[in-house]
Amino acid sequence: MAEKLHGTDPAFIPPFPGSVAKYLSAKSAFLLRHGEITGFIATRDGRPVGRIAAIINRSHNERYSDRTGFFGFFECEDNPATAAALFGKVAGVLKASGMDRVRGPYNPSINDECGMLASRFDLPPVIGLTWNPEYYLSLLAGEGFADVRTLHGMNLPMHRLPQPARLARIVDRVASRSHLKMRTMDISRLPEELKIVREVYNATLERNWGFVPISMEDLLGAADDIRAIADPKLLLIAEMDGRDAGVALTLPNFNEILARVKRTPHWLRLPHIFLLMKTHKINSCRQTVLGVVPGCRDRGLHAWLIHEQFVRAQERYANATLGWMEDTNSEILRNCEIVGGEWERIWKIFEKAL
């Protein structure tokens, strides 16, 4: 659907085959554990011109004791009438389920791709971050939506940045302590290693607006993707007194490969992708999860993880994308600026009453 609407836009990158359909599978972690997804497709003269999903996230509503419904997987032609028809279907499903407001886009939750791009529409998306044309903002405004949260992404031009000296001094002090250790994730034990990722992710983001804890089922559902694309040398785990205490995860920007199959016929895309995975050098990455469990904070581990993540990624990539990060998270945003991050993209979360 997205490719039919936006395939001629230079910034558009086709999704990995089946990456949207997997959320609608009866075996998807979201449907098994969190809620319901009801999808709709708008057509004109037999041709698809839009799609949307109404989403009930029971995990969210149980945590916040509210009646918020969600929309996601939104794609639409530049036509307010089509957008109105799609959002009308969402409103009907959510009202019938007792929801009193609708928020989004979440695809399908805050722990997945979320937010609507609100700047730099000329840039192709980085892995795990959304892209949409600028007119989507007008379509949502026309439906009465208002933005309720701003998410930021920064660019880290590692090809022209020195290693952060301020962090290096902290690392020298931290590394001298014999009870601290840095190791890489053991992919052969991935389900076990993801336990510390889950602990850090939930502890780090717990204060974020709208946060819902990620489950092991959610992470295990992404395990195959991690095995396929990740560089284990950039999946870092910090230990303190022999206990896993923090993580720093960097993923290669797999969208570079997807961009190269844009003109490949659909039936040839998978073999072309597999070939490129062996032959194409990815030049950018996305730095995603970074944090330390509460009991091990204020020991210098955070600075050590940031430093190691920067140094190791710099050896392999020219640029990194940092984020997304909430606009209210001033500490993280400040740390990103310290290592040389440059403000780049903005996404918005929207909401309206039903």
Secondary structure, DSSP 8 states (H G I E B T S, - for coil): -HHHHHTTSTT-----TTTTHHHHSTT-HHHHHTEEEEEEEEEETTEEEEEEEEEEEHHHHHHHTS-EEEEEEEEE-S-HHHHHHHHHHHHHHHHHTT--EEEE-EESSTTSEE-EE-S-TTS---TT-----THHHHHHHHTT-EEEEEEEEEEE-GGG----HHHHHHHHHHHT-TTEEEEE--GGGHHHHHHHHHHHHHHHHTTSTT-----HHHHHHTHHHHHHH--GGGEEEEEETTEEEEEEEEEE-THHHHHHTTTS-GGGHHHHHHHHHHH----EEEEEEEEE-GGG-SSSHHHHHHHHHHHHHHTT-SEEEEEEEETT-HHHHHHHHHTT-EEEEEEEEEEEE-
